[in-house]
Each structure stands twice: as structure tokens, then as C-alpha cells.
Amino acid sequence: MPISSVIIRTDGRRTQEIAEYLKTLKEATVSEIHNENIILVAETVSRTQDKTLWEDIEKIPGVLQCDLIYHNFEDAEGLPYE
């Protein structure tokens, strides 16, 4: 199970709106909101789902940048990408 943590930088006007949306995602936990930054932790079932989640987050209107700060996938070794 890949576990990742990212800092999501927003345009500042939509930070709360984006955070509320992210809270609805079953694989995501919003850890902290500070100014235009949202710290998010995700637990996904596969590397493909992990990658798809971050790509989808980057497409949210108002998201400027998504930086990976931690990634653990050691127990995902041997898991299929799908």
C-alpha cells in the first residue's frame, strides 16, 4: 500500500474549497491547511492509483503545484501497477 504525503499549493482564493473537496476523497487525509498550502496524506492500493490521484489533484482548478514530501511503497513491491 503506497503512502504519500504532499504539499499542495493553491492560488490562495480557493484553498478552503479545495481542502473541503480533498476531504471527500476516501484515500486522502487533509493534515493541515496553512495560508495557501494544504498538507495531504494518501494511502492507495496500488502505485497506479497513487499516480492517478496526484495527477487528478494537479488538475483541480486553483491548484498551482503539488510537491511530494514523503513516499513509502516498500510493502508495494511485487504488487501490480493496476
PyMOL Python script that loads the backbone (N, CA, C, O; Angstrom):
from pymol import cmd

cmd.read_pdbstr("""\
ATOM      1  N   MET A   1       0.845  -1.177   0.000  1.00  0.00           N
ATOM      2  CA  MET A   1       0.000   0.000   0.000  1.00  0.00           C
ATOM      3  C   MET A   1       0.889   1.239   0.000  1.00  0.00           C
ATOM      4  O   MET A   1       1.530   1.531   1.010  1.00  0.00           O
ATOM      5  N   PRO A   2       0.942   1.960  -1.091  1.00  0.00           N
ATOM      6  CA  PRO A   2       1.720   3.203  -1.124  1.00  0.00           C
ATOM      7  C   PRO A   2       1.125   4.252  -0.184  1.00  0.00           C
ATOM      8  O   PRO A   2      -0.088   4.456  -0.139  1.00  0.00           O
ATOM      9  N   ILE A   3       2.005   4.907   0.558  1.00  0.00           N
ATOM     10  CA  ILE A   3       1.618   6.008   1.433  1.00  0.00           C
ATOM     11  C   ILE A   3       2.446   7.210   1.012  1.00  0.00           C
ATOM     12  O   ILE A   3       3.673   7.142   0.932  1.00  0.00           O
ATOM     13  N   SER A   4       1.764   8.302   0.746  1.00  0.00           N
ATOM     14  CA  SER A   4       2.441   9.509   0.271  1.00  0.00           C
ATOM     15  C   SER A   4       1.958  10.724   1.043  1.00  0.00           C
ATOM     16  O   SER A   4       0.842  10.750   1.564  1.00  0.00           O
ATOM     17  N   SER A   5       2.811  11.718   1.105  1.00  0.00           N
ATOM     18  CA  SER A   5       2.432  12.996   1.679  1.00  0.00           C
ATOM     19  C   SER A   5       2.886  14.089   0.719  1.00  0.00           C
ATOM     20  O   SER A   5       4.002  14.053   0.203  1.00  0.00           O
ATOM     21  N   VAL A   6       2.021  15.043   0.492  1.00  0.00           N
ATOM     22  CA  VAL A   6       2.336  16.136  -0.422  1.00  0.00           C
ATOM     23  C   VAL A   6       1.925  17.480   0.166  1.00  0.00           C
ATOM     24  O   VAL A   6       1.058  17.563   1.036  1.00  0.00           O
ATOM     25  N   ILE A   7       2.566  18.516  -0.329  1.00  0.00           N
ATOM     26  CA  ILE A   7       2.127  19.876  -0.061  1.00  0.00           C
ATOM     27  C   ILE A   7       1.485  20.376  -1.344  1.00  0.00           C
ATOM     28  O   ILE A   7       2.102  20.376  -2.410  1.00  0.00           O
ATOM     29  N   ILE A   8       0.254  20.794  -1.223  1.00  0.00           N
ATOM     30  CA  ILE A   8      -0.490  21.314  -2.362  1.00  0.00           C
ATOM     31  C   ILE A   8      -0.553  22.826  -2.221  1.00  0.00           C
ATOM     32  O   ILE A   8      -1.114  23.342  -1.255  1.00  0.00           O
ATOM     33  N   ARG A   9       0.017  23.526  -3.174  1.00  0.00           N
ATOM     34  CA  ARG A   9      -0.006  24.992  -3.164  1.00  0.00           C
ATOM     35  C   ARG A   9      -1.171  25.450  -4.035  1.00  0.00           C
ATOM     36  O   ARG A   9      -1.306  25.034  -5.186  1.00  0.00           O
ATOM     37  N   THR A  10      -2.007  26.312  -3.466  1.00  0.00           N
ATOM     38  CA  THR A  10      -3.174  26.807  -4.188  1.00  0.00           C
ATOM     39  C   THR A  10      -2.990  28.283  -4.529  1.00  0.00           C
ATOM     40  O   THR A  10      -2.018  28.914  -4.114  1.00  0.00           O
ATOM     41  N   ASP A  11      -3.932  28.815  -5.283  1.00  0.00           N
ATOM     42  CA  ASP A  11      -3.865  30.232  -5.637  1.00  0.00           C
ATOM     43  C   ASP A  11      -4.257  31.134  -4.464  1.00  0.00           C
ATOM     44  O   ASP A  11      -4.209  32.359  -4.582  1.00  0.00           O
ATOM     45  N   GLY A  12      -4.642  30.541  -3.344  1.00  0.00           N
ATOM     46  CA  GLY A  12      -4.976  31.314  -2.143  1.00  0.00           C
ATOM     47  C   GLY A  12      -6.447  31.648  -2.023  1.00  0.00           C
ATOM     48  O   GLY A  12      -6.969  31.737  -0.911  1.00  0.00           O
ATOM     49  N   ARG A  13      -7.122  31.833  -3.132  1.00  0.00           N
ATOM     50  CA  ARG A  13      -8.545  32.181  -3.097  1.00  0.00           C
ATOM     51  C   ARG A  13      -9.417  30.957  -2.891  1.00  0.00           C
ATOM     52  O   ARG A  13     -10.523  31.064  -2.361  1.00  0.00           O
ATOM     53  N   ARG A  14      -8.933  29.804  -3.303  1.00  0.00           N
ATOM     54  CA  ARG A  14      -9.752  28.584  -3.257  1.00  0.00           C
ATOM     55  C   ARG A  14      -9.227  27.536  -2.273  1.00  0.00           C
ATOM     56  O   ARG A  14      -9.648  26.380  -2.324  1.00  0.00           O
ATOM     57  N   THR A  15      -8.336  27.916  -1.401  1.00  0.00           N
ATOM     58  CA  THR A  15      -7.705  26.940  -0.510  1.00  0.00           C
ATOM     59  C   THR A  15      -8.739  26.141   0.281  1.00  0.00           C
ATOM     60  O   THR A  15      -8.684  24.911   0.305  1.00  0.00           O
ATOM     61  N   GLN A  16      -9.674  26.823   0.924  1.00  0.00           N
ATOM     62  CA  GLN A  16     -10.685  26.126   1.734  1.00  0.00           C
ATOM     63  C   GLN A  16     -11.550  25.216   0.877  1.00  0.00           C
ATOM     64  O   GLN A  16     -11.835  24.080   1.256  1.00  0.00           O
ATOM     65  N   GLU A  17     -11.963  25.713  -0.267  1.00  0.00           N
ATOM     66  CA  GLU A  17     -12.799  24.941  -1.187  1.00  0.00           C
ATOM     67  C   GLU A  17     -12.066  23.671  -1.646  1.00  0.00           C
ATOM     68  O   GLU A  17     -12.652  22.589  -1.678  1.00  0.00           O
ATOM     69  N   ILE A  18     -10.804  23.811  -1.994  1.00  0.00           N
ATOM     70  CA  ILE A  18     -10.009  22.666  -2.433  1.00  0.00           C
ATOM     71  C   ILE A  18      -9.831  21.687  -1.284  1.00  0.00           C
ATOM     72  O   ILE A  18      -9.963  20.479  -1.479  1.00  0.00           O
ATOM     73  N   ALA A  19      -9.535  22.184  -0.097  1.00  0.00           N
ATOM     74  CA  ALA A  19      -9.357  21.311   1.071  1.00  0.00           C
ATOM     75  C   ALA A  19     -10.639  20.531   1.372  1.00  0.00           C
ATOM     76  O   ALA A  19     -10.582  19.343   1.689  1.00  0.00           O
ATOM     77  N   GLU A  20     -11.778  21.186   1.273  1.00  0.00           N
ATOM     78  CA  GLU A  20     -13.051  20.502   1.524  1.00  0.00           C
ATOM     79  C   GLU A  20     -13.275  19.392   0.501  1.00  0.00           C
ATOM     80  O   GLU A  20     -13.751  18.312   0.850  1.00  0.00           O
ATOM     81  N   TYR A  21     -12.937  19.653  -0.751  1.00  0.00           N
ATOM     82  CA  TYR A  21     -13.060  18.620  -1.775  1.00  0.00           C
ATOM     83  C   TYR A  21     -12.119  17.451  -1.477  1.00  0.00           C
ATOM     84  O   TYR A  21     -12.524  16.292  -1.553  1.00  0.00           O
ATOM     85  N   LEU A  22     -10.871  17.754  -1.139  1.00  0.00           N
ATOM     86  CA  LEU A  22      -9.894  16.698  -0.857  1.00  0.00           C
ATOM     87  C   LEU A  22     -10.328  15.829   0.313  1.00  0.00           C
ATOM     88  O   LEU A  22     -10.031  14.634   0.340  1.00  0.00           O
ATOM     89  N   LYS A  23     -11.025  16.413   1.280  1.00  0.00           N
ATOM     90  CA  LYS A  23     -11.520  15.648   2.444  1.00  0.00           C
ATOM     91  C   LYS A  23     -12.552  14.612   2.036  1.00  0.00           C
ATOM     92  O   LYS A  23     -12.801  13.667   2.785  1.00  0.00           O
ATOM     93  N   THR A  24     -13.159  14.768   0.865  1.00  0.00           N
ATOM     94  CA  THR A  24     -14.170  13.806   0.422  1.00  0.00           C
ATOM     95  C   THR A  24     -13.548  12.571  -0.238  1.00  0.00           C
ATOM     96  O   THR A  24     -14.237  11.576  -0.462  1.00  0.00           O
ATOM     97  N   LEU A  25     -12.260  12.633  -0.547  1.00  0.00           N
ATOM     98  CA  LEU A  25     -11.589  11.514  -1.202  1.00  0.00           C
ATOM     99  C   LEU A  25     -11.252  10.450  -0.159  1.00  0.00           C
ATOM    100  O   LEU A  25     -10.592  10.747   0.837  1.00  0.00           O
ATOM    101  N   LYS A  26     -11.700   9.216  -0.378  1.00  0.00           N
ATOM    102  CA  LYS A  26     -11.535   8.173   0.636  1.00  0.00           C
ATOM    103  C   LYS A  26     -10.079   7.827   0.912  1.00  0.00           C
ATOM    104  O   LYS A  26      -9.752   7.398   2.019  1.00  0.00           O
ATOM    105  N   GLU A  27      -9.191   8.005  -0.073  1.00  0.00           N
ATOM    106  CA  GLU A  27      -7.791   7.649   0.129  1.00  0.00           C
ATOM    107  C   GLU A  27      -6.945   8.814   0.626  1.00  0.00           C
ATOM    108  O   GLU A  27      -5.734   8.667   0.791  1.00  0.00           O
ATOM    109  N   ALA A  28      -7.560   9.970   0.869  1.00  0.00           N
ATOM    110  CA  ALA A  28      -6.816  11.168   1.253  1.00  0.00           C
ATOM    111  C   ALA A  28      -7.236  11.680   2.628  1.00  0.00           C
ATOM    112  O   ALA A  28      -8.403  11.606   3.015  1.00  0.00           O
ATOM    113  N   THR A  29      -6.239  12.204   3.356  1.00  0.00           N
ATOM    114  CA  THR A  29      -6.481  12.852   4.640  1.00  0.00           C
ATOM    115  C   THR A  29      -5.800  14.213   4.607  1.00  0.00           C
ATOM    116  O   THR A  29      -4.592  14.307   4.389  1.00  0.00           O
ATOM    117  N   VAL A  30      -6.574  15.256   4.822  1.00  0.00           N
ATOM    118  CA  VAL A  30      -6.001  16.597   4.897  1.00  0.00           C
ATOM    119  C   VAL A  30      -5.448  16.760   6.308  1.00  0.00           C
ATOM    120  O   VAL A  30      -6.200  16.749   7.283  1.00  0.00           O
ATOM    121  N   SER A  31      -4.124  16.911   6.409  1.00  0.00           N
ATOM    122  CA  SER A  31      -3.462  17.011   7.712  1.00  0.00           C
ATOM    123  C   SER A  31      -3.455  18.428   8.256  1.00  0.00           C
ATOM    124  O   SER A  31      -3.636  18.650   9.453  1.00  0.00           O
ATOM    125  N   GLU A  32      -3.240  19.392   7.354  1.00  0.00           N
ATOM    126  CA  GLU A  32      -3.140  20.778   7.791  1.00  0.00           C
ATOM    127  C   GLU A  32      -3.409  21.720   6.625  1.00  0.00           C
ATOM    128  O   GLU A  32      -3.131  21.405   5.468  1.00  0.00           O
ATOM    129  N   ILE A  33      -3.953  22.874   6.958  1.00  0.00           N
ATOM    130  CA  ILE A  33      -4.158  23.945   5.983  1.00  0.00           C
ATOM    131  C   ILE A  33      -3.466  25.171   6.555  1.00  0.00           C
ATOM    132  O   ILE A  33      -3.759  25.592   7.674  1.00  0.00           O
ATOM    133  N   HIS A  34      -2.550  25.743   5.786  1.00  0.00           N
ATOM    134  CA  HIS A  34      -1.824  26.923   6.250  1.00  0.00           C
ATOM    135  C   HIS A  34      -1.690  27.897   5.082  1.00  0.00           C
ATOM    136  O   HIS A  34      -0.991  27.624   4.106  1.00  0.00           O
ATOM    137  N   ASN A  35      -2.361  29.021   5.197  1.00  0.00           N
ATOM    138  CA  ASN A  35      -2.387  30.018   4.130  1.00  0.00           C
ATOM    139  C   ASN A  35      -2.808  29.365   2.819  1.00  0.00           C
ATOM    140  O   ASN A  35      -3.925  28.859   2.722  1.00  0.00           O
ATOM    141  N   GLU A  36      -1.945  29.365   1.815  1.00  0.00           N
ATOM    142  CA  GLU A  36      -2.303  28.782   0.515  1.00  0.00           C
ATOM    143  C   GLU A  36      -1.801  27.345   0.369  1.00  0.00           C
ATOM    144  O   GLU A  36      -1.809  26.801  -0.735  1.00  0.00           O
ATOM    145  N   ASN A  37      -1.366  26.727   1.461  1.00  0.00           N
ATOM    146  CA  ASN A  37      -0.823  25.368   1.404  1.00  0.00           C
ATOM    147  C   ASN A  37      -1.715  24.365   2.116  1.00  0.00           C
ATOM    148  O   ASN A  37      -2.255  24.634   3.189  1.00  0.00           O
ATOM    149  N   ILE A  38      -1.853  23.205   1.492  1.00  0.00           N
ATOM    150  CA  ILE A  38      -2.606  22.103   2.086  1.00  0.00           C
ATOM    151  C   ILE A  38      -1.649  20.917   2.175  1.00  0.00           C
ATOM    152  O   ILE A  38      -1.033  20.527   1.183  1.00  0.00           O
ATOM    153  N   ILE A  39      -1.533  20.351   3.371  1.00  0.00           N
ATOM    154  CA  ILE A  39      -0.714  19.150   3.541  1.00  0.00           C
ATOM    155  C   ILE A  39      -1.664  17.965   3.547  1.00  0.00           C
ATOM    156  O   ILE A  39      -2.625  17.916   4.314  1.00  0.00           O
ATOM    157  N   LEU A  40      -1.368  17.011   2.671  1.00  0.00           N
ATOM    158  CA  LEU A  40      -2.259  15.876   2.465  1.00  0.00           C
ATOM    159  C   LEU A  40      -1.467  14.571   2.551  1.00  0.00           C
ATOM    160  O   LEU A  40      -0.343  14.479   2.057  1.00  0.00           O
ATOM    161  N   VAL A  41      -2.074  13.564   3.188  1.00  0.00           N
ATOM    162  CA  VAL A  41      -1.508  12.215   3.242  1.00  0.00           C
ATOM    163  C   VAL A  41      -2.476  11.296   2.516  1.00  0.00           C
ATOM    164  O   VAL A  41      -3.690  11.387   2.697  1.00  0.00           O
ATOM    165  N   ALA A  42      -1.929  10.410   1.693  1.00  0.00           N
ATOM    166  CA  ALA A  42      -2.775   9.485   0.937  1.00  0.00           C
ATOM    167  C   ALA A  42      -2.288   8.052   1.118  1.00  0.00           C
ATOM    168  O   ALA A  42      -1.087   7.787   1.161  1.00  0.00           O
ATOM    169  N   GLU A  43      -3.239   7.141   1.221  1.00  0.00           N
ATOM    170  CA  GLU A  43      -2.965   5.710   1.238  1.00  0.00           C
ATOM    171  C   GLU A  43      -3.765   5.096   0.102  1.00  0.00           C
ATOM    172  O   GLU A  43      -4.995   5.115   0.111  1.00  0.00           O
ATOM    173  N   THR A  44      -3.059   4.557  -0.864  1.00  0.00           N
ATOM    174  CA  THR A  44      -3.718   3.969  -2.031  1.00  0.00           C
ATOM    175  C   THR A  44      -3.411   2.473  -2.080  1.00  0.00           C
ATOM    176  O   THR A  44      -2.539   1.987  -1.360  1.00  0.00           O
ATOM    177  N   VAL A  45      -4.126   1.755  -2.927  1.00  0.00           N
ATOM    178  CA  VAL A  45      -3.946   0.306  -3.008  1.00  0.00           C
ATOM    179  C   VAL A  45      -2.919  -0.117  -4.043  1.00  0.00           C
ATOM    180  O   VAL A  45      -2.491  -1.271  -4.057  1.00  0.00           O
ATOM    181  N   SER A  46      -2.516   0.813  -4.915  1.00  0.00           N
ATOM    182  CA  SER A  46      -1.538   0.464  -5.942  1.00  0.00           C
ATOM    183  C   SER A  46      -0.752   1.693  -6.349  1.00  0.00           C
ATOM    184  O   SER A  46      -1.158   2.824  -6.085  1.00  0.00           O
ATOM    185  N   ARG A  47       0.363   1.460  -6.987  1.00  0.00           N
ATOM    186  CA  ARG A  47       1.173   2.573  -7.479  1.00  0.00           C
ATOM    187  C   ARG A  47       0.435   3.344  -8.568  1.00  0.00           C
ATOM    188  O   ARG A  47       0.578   4.562  -8.675  1.00  0.00           O
ATOM    189  N   THR A  48      -0.348   2.643  -9.370  1.00  0.00           N
ATOM    190  CA  THR A  48      -1.118   3.311 -10.416  1.00  0.00           C
ATOM    191  C   THR A  48      -2.154   4.238  -9.806  1.00  0.00           C
ATOM    192  O   THR A  48      -2.315   5.369 -10.264  1.00  0.00           O
ATOM    193  N   GLN A  49      -2.863   3.775  -8.775  1.00  0.00           N
ATOM    194  CA  GLN A  49      -3.859   4.621  -8.122  1.00  0.00           C
ATOM    195  C   GLN A  49      -3.184   5.824  -7.478  1.00  0.00           C
ATOM    196  O   GLN A  49      -3.729   6.928  -7.504  1.00  0.00           O
ATOM    197  N   ASP A  50      -2.013   5.623  -6.904  1.00  0.00           N
ATOM    198  CA  ASP A  50      -1.261   6.720  -6.293  1.00  0.00           C
ATOM    199  C   ASP A  50      -0.929   7.782  -7.337  1.00  0.00           C
ATOM    200  O   ASP A  50      -1.164   8.971  -7.122  1.00  0.00           O
ATOM    201  N   LYS A  51      -0.394   7.353  -8.442  1.00  0.00           N
ATOM    202  CA  LYS A  51      -0.027   8.273  -9.529  1.00  0.00           C
ATOM    203  C   LYS A  51      -1.259   9.000 -10.074  1.00  0.00           C
ATOM    204  O   LYS A  51      -1.219  10.209 -10.303  1.00  0.00           O
ATOM    205  N   THR A  52      -2.333   8.275 -10.277  1.00  0.00           N
ATOM    206  CA  THR A  52      -3.570   8.864 -10.786  1.00  0.00           C
ATOM    207  C   THR A  52      -4.118   9.909  -9.823  1.00  0.00           C
ATOM    208  O   THR A  52      -4.592  10.961 -10.252  1.00  0.00           O
ATOM    209  N   LEU A  53      -4.057   9.625  -8.520  1.00  0.00           N
ATOM    210  CA  LEU A  53      -4.552  10.570  -7.518  1.00  0.00           C
ATOM    211  C   LEU A  53      -3.816  11.900  -7.625  1.00  0.00           C
ATOM    212  O   LEU A  53      -4.448  12.956  -7.636  1.00  0.00           O
ATOM    213  N   TRP A  54      -2.473  11.860  -7.706  1.00  0.00           N
ATOM    214  CA  TRP A  54      -1.709  13.112  -7.769  1.00  0.00           C
ATOM    215  C   TRP A  54      -1.961  13.845  -9.081  1.00  0.00           C
ATOM    216  O   TRP A  54      -2.033  15.074  -9.099  1.00  0.00           O
ATOM    217  N   GLU A  55      -2.095  13.112 -10.165  1.00  0.00           N
ATOM    218  CA  GLU A  55      -2.405  13.759 -11.443  1.00  0.00           C
ATOM    219  C   GLU A  55      -3.765  14.442 -11.393  1.00  0.00           C
ATOM    220  O   GLU A  55      -3.936  15.539 -11.923  1.00  0.00           O
ATOM    221  N   ASP A  56      -4.734  13.786 -10.750  1.00  0.00           N
ATOM    222  CA  ASP A  56      -6.070  14.380 -10.613  1.00  0.00           C
ATOM    223  C   ASP A  56      -6.045  15.624  -9.723  1.00  0.00           C
ATOM    224  O   ASP A  56      -6.725  16.608 -10.014  1.00  0.00           O
ATOM    225  N   ILE A  57      -5.268  15.581  -8.646  1.00  0.00           N
ATOM    226  CA  ILE A  57      -5.165  16.737  -7.754  1.00  0.00           C
ATOM    227  C   ILE A  57      -4.572  17.922  -8.503  1.00  0.00           C
ATOM    228  O   ILE A  57      -5.035  19.050  -8.338  1.00  0.00           O
ATOM    229  N   GLU A  58      -3.564  17.682  -9.316  1.00  0.00           N
ATOM    230  CA  GLU A  58      -2.941  18.769 -10.063  1.00  0.00           C
ATOM    231  C   GLU A  58      -3.893  19.424 -11.059  1.00  0.00           C
ATOM    232  O   GLU A  58      -3.660  20.558 -11.478  1.00  0.00           O
ATOM    233  N   LYS A  59      -4.955  18.729 -11.442  1.00  0.00           N
ATOM    234  CA  LYS A  59      -5.928  19.272 -12.406  1.00  0.00           C
ATOM    235  C   LYS A  59      -7.048  20.068 -11.746  1.00  0.00           C
ATOM    236  O   LYS A  59      -7.860  20.675 -12.443  1.00  0.00           O
ATOM    237  N   ILE A  60      -7.107  20.076 -10.419  1.00  0.00           N
ATOM    238  CA  ILE A  60      -8.167  20.806  -9.718  1.00  0.00           C
ATOM    239  C   ILE A  60      -7.969  22.306  -9.941  1.00  0.00           C
ATOM    240  O   ILE A  60      -6.872  22.821  -9.725  1.00  0.00           O
ATOM    241  N   PRO A  61      -9.018  23.012 -10.371  1.00  0.00           N
ATOM    242  CA  PRO A  61      -8.888  24.462 -10.550  1.00  0.00           C
ATOM    243  C   PRO A  61      -8.443  25.134  -9.251  1.00  0.00           C
ATOM    244  O   PRO A  61      -9.016  24.894  -8.189  1.00  0.00           O
ATOM    245  N   GLY A  62      -7.423  25.971  -9.352  1.00  0.00           N
ATOM    246  CA  GLY A  62      -6.899  26.656  -8.174  1.00  0.00           C
ATOM    247  C   GLY A  62      -5.650  26.010  -7.596  1.00  0.00           C
ATOM    248  O   GLY A  62      -4.955  26.628  -6.790  1.00  0.00           O
ATOM    249  N   VAL A  63      -5.353  24.772  -7.993  1.00  0.00           N
ATOM    250  CA  VAL A  63      -4.117  24.118  -7.554  1.00  0.00           C
ATOM    251  C   VAL A  63      -2.992  24.576  -8.472  1.00  0.00           C
ATOM    252  O   VAL A  63      -3.065  24.419  -9.690  1.00  0.00           O
ATOM    253  N   LEU A  64      -1.953  25.141  -7.872  1.00  0.00           N
ATOM    254  CA  LEU A  64      -0.821  25.642  -8.636  1.00  0.00           C
ATOM    255  C   LEU A  64       0.313  24.624  -8.720  1.00  0.00           C
ATOM    256  O   LEU A  64       1.023  24.537  -9.722  1.00  0.00           O
ATOM    257  N   GLN A  65       0.463  23.855  -7.638  1.00  0.00           N
ATOM    258  CA  GLN A  65       1.611  22.968  -7.558  1.00  0.00           C
ATOM    259  C   GLN A  65       1.327  21.871  -6.542  1.00  0.00           C
ATOM    260  O   GLN A  65       0.612  22.083  -5.562  1.00  0.00           O
ATOM    261  N   CYS A  66       1.892  20.711  -6.786  1.00  0.00           N
ATOM    262  CA  CYS A  66       1.735  19.570  -5.891  1.00  0.00           C
ATOM    263  C   CYS A  66       3.126  18.952  -5.705  1.00  0.00           C
ATOM    264  O   CYS A  66       3.661  18.340  -6.629  1.00  0.00           O
ATOM    265  N   ASP A  67       3.709  19.112  -4.512  1.00  0.00           N
ATOM    266  CA  ASP A  67       5.069  18.642  -4.251  1.00  0.00           C
ATOM    267  C   ASP A  67       5.066  17.447  -3.317  1.00  0.00           C
ATOM    268  O   ASP A  67       4.521  17.514  -2.215  1.00  0.00           O
ATOM    269  N   LEU A  68       5.669  16.366  -3.750  1.00  0.00           N
ATOM    270  CA  LEU A  68       5.809  15.167  -2.943  1.00  0.00           C
ATOM    271  C   LEU A  68       6.840  15.426  -1.849  1.00  0.00           C
ATOM    272  O   LEU A  68       7.956  15.860  -2.135  1.00  0.00           O
ATOM    273  N   ILE A  69       6.463  15.156  -0.579  1.00  0.00           N
ATOM    274  CA  ILE A  69       7.420  15.341   0.506  1.00  0.00           C
ATOM    275  C   ILE A  69       7.776  14.016   1.183  1.00  0.00           C
ATOM    276  O   ILE A  69       8.779  13.929   1.892  1.00  0.00           O
ATOM    277  N   TYR A  70       6.957  12.988   0.963  1.00  0.00           N
ATOM    278  CA  TYR A  70       7.248  11.672   1.535  1.00  0.00           C
ATOM    279  C   TYR A  70       6.540  10.623   0.709  1.00  0.00           C
ATOM    280  O   TYR A  70       5.396  10.814   0.295  1.00  0.00           O
ATOM    281  N   HIS A  71       7.217   9.515   0.468  1.00  0.00           N
ATOM    282  CA  HIS A  71       6.581   8.415  -0.262  1.00  0.00           C
ATOM    283  C   HIS A  71       7.146   7.096   0.244  1.00  0.00           C
ATOM    284  O   HIS A  71       8.360   6.895   0.243  1.00  0.00           O
ATOM    285  N   ASN A  72       6.268   6.201   0.675  1.00  0.00           N
ATOM    286  CA  ASN A  72       6.678   4.882   1.134  1.00  0.00           C
ATOM    287  C   ASN A  72       5.888   3.862   0.343  1.00  0.00           C
ATOM    288  O   ASN A  72       4.658   3.837   0.393  1.00  0.00           O
ATOM    289  N   PHE A  73       6.595   3.028  -0.380  1.00  0.00           N
ATOM    290  CA  PHE A  73       5.928   1.986  -1.153  1.00  0.00           C
ATOM    291  C   PHE A  73       6.617   0.646  -0.971  1.00  0.00           C
ATOM    292  O   PHE A  73       6.476  -0.246  -1.808  1.00  0.00           O
ATOM    293  N   GLU A  74       7.368   0.498   0.128  1.00  0.00           N
ATOM    294  CA  GLU A  74       8.132  -0.733   0.313  1.00  0.00           C
ATOM    295  C   GLU A  74       7.252  -1.973   0.383  1.00  0.00           C
ATOM    296  O   GLU A  74       7.653  -3.033  -0.096  1.00  0.00           O
ATOM    297  N   ASP A  75       6.062  -1.866   0.968  1.00  0.00           N
ATOM    298  CA  ASP A  75       5.196  -3.044   1.002  1.00  0.00           C
ATOM    299  C   ASP A  75       4.432  -3.225  -0.299  1.00  0.00           C
ATOM    300  O   ASP A  75       3.641  -4.158  -0.433  1.00  0.00           O
ATOM    301  N   ALA A  76       4.668  -2.326  -1.267  1.00  0.00           N
ATOM    302  CA  ALA A  76       4.026  -2.443  -2.583  1.00  0.00           C
ATOM    303  C   ALA A  76       4.896  -3.225  -3.547  1.00  0.00           C
ATOM    304  O   ALA A  76       4.477  -3.495  -4.673  1.00  0.00           O
ATOM    305  N   GLU A  77       6.109  -3.599  -3.127  1.00  0.00           N
ATOM    306  CA  GLU A  77       6.972  -4.387  -4.006  1.00  0.00           C
ATOM    307  C   GLU A  77       6.256  -5.658  -4.413  1.00  0.00           C
ATOM    308  O   GLU A  77       5.705  -6.371  -3.574  1.00  0.00           O
ATOM    309  N   GLY A  78       6.269  -5.929  -5.677  1.00  0.00           N
ATOM    310  CA  GLY A  78       5.595  -7.117  -6.182  1.00  0.00           C
ATOM    311  C   GLY A  78       4.127  -6.915  -6.484  1.00  0.00           C
ATOM    312  O   GLY A  78       3.504  -7.763  -7.122  1.00  0.00           O
ATOM    313  N   LEU A  79       3.566  -5.806  -6.035  1.00  0.00           N
ATOM    314  CA  LEU A  79       2.169  -5.513  -6.362  1.00  0.00           C
ATOM    315  C   LEU A  79       2.094  -5.078  -7.815  1.00  0.00           C
ATOM    316  O   LEU A  79       3.010  -4.425  -8.315  1.00  0.00           O
ATOM    317  N   PRO A  80       1.026  -5.428  -8.490  1.00  0.00           N
ATOM    318  CA  PRO A  80       0.876  -4.948  -9.866  1.00  0.00           C
ATOM    319  C   PRO A  80       0.621  -3.456  -9.869  1.00  0.00           C
ATOM    320  O   PRO A  80       0.171  -2.886  -8.875  1.00  0.00           O
ATOM    321  N   TYR A  81       0.912  -2.831 -10.994  1.00  0.00           N
ATOM    322  CA  TYR A  81       0.648  -1.395 -11.114  1.00  0.00           C
ATOM    323  C   TYR A  81      -0.843  -1.118 -11.161  1.00  0.00           C
ATOM    324  O   TYR A  81      -1.275  -0.018 -10.818  1.00  0.00           O
ATOM    325  N   GLU A  82      -1.616  -2.065 -11.567  1.00  0.00           N
ATOM    326  CA  GLU A  82      -3.063  -1.862 -11.685  1.00  0.00           C
ATOM    327  C   GLU A  82      -3.746  -2.054 -10.365  1.00  0.00           C
ATOM    328  O   GLU A  82      -4.967  -1.922 -10.277  1.00  0.00           O
TER     329      GLU A  82
END
""", "prot")
cmd.dss("prot")
cmd.show_as("cartoon", "prot")
cmd.util.cbc("prot")
cmd.orient("prot")
